[in-house]
Amino acid sequence: MALRFIGIDPETGDGNCPAVWVDETTAGAPELIVQGWLADEGTRTECAKDSPKPDTEAVIRLPARMVPLIRKACDAAERSQLR
């Protein structure tokens, strides 16, 4: 697996999370890899009303200030798929 690092939250204090990558090697189509804060129980319960979460998934939070990085990751994934 070769992940393409897109960026990290520009306001992160110590270089940890949240962050986003693109995996251009997945079968079928590229995938976004997102690291964020685990959502609290109330948020997870609200999300489960629309989309029940299996054990293999997690509900995470990302700050809105990361929208430009998410866009960049989406664009990179789309370009990779068109190759």
Order of alpha helices (4+ residues) and beta strands (2+ residues): beta-beta-beta-beta-alpha-beta-alpha
